[in-house]
Amino acid sequence: MKYKAVIFDLDGVICFTDEYHYQAWKILADELDIPFDRTINERLRGVSRMDSLEIILEKYTGPELSAGEKEKLATKKNDIYRKSLENMSPSDLTDEVRETLNSLRDKGLKLAIGSSSKNTRFILKQIGLEDFFDAISDGTNITRSKPDPEVFLKAAEFVDEKPVDCLVIEDAEAGIDAAVAGGFDGAGIGSAAGYKKATYRLDSFKDILKYI
């Protein structure tokens, strides 16, 4: 096989929590009287919580916020978001994703998560994949968010493989940029499927099997 490991982003790849994120950010933005819509929300894909907050605050016109106040705002958003995630269950994992993951495992590939989310392990538990992956690199062990490659480099390190031997699966352009910056091949799915920097275009999750 061409690769020894596959590293997956979580949101928008393994499962979909975009709407939960959007609604949580929308509640916060409305409270701060900041214009926020789905177009702005697209800029937050693959971006860390604090960096996402800074993007939203670009249109903030209120009193200057201290670092501590910003941290409280980010925490408030996450509390709203995390509460909504309690509604997730194994039914949020599609048959296609489950069957493809099992096929990749059967082929002997190492499987890892590379996500900027600090809620990664909670989400995986909710959808029944808590103990499925060989390694998890997420927002709890990185200091720089995508398009910095740190999250993927750590994932490769955790499975003891070189970037050249790993395929990254991403739905965000920032994630593909991170893969390229780290020396990985990147397969784009969803909104990243047509991104020019993606090594492969995935029209469906099971298309991963064509390229490994």
Secondary structure by P-SEA (a helix, b strand, c coil): ccccbbbbbcccccccaaaaaaaaaaaaaaaacccccaaaaaaaccccaaaaaaaaacccccccccaaaaaaaaaaaaaaaaaaacccccccccaaaaaaaaaaaaabbbbbbbccccaaaaaaaaacccccccccccccccccccccaaaaaaaaaaaccccccbbbbbccaaaaaaaaaabbbbbbcccccccccccccccccccccccc
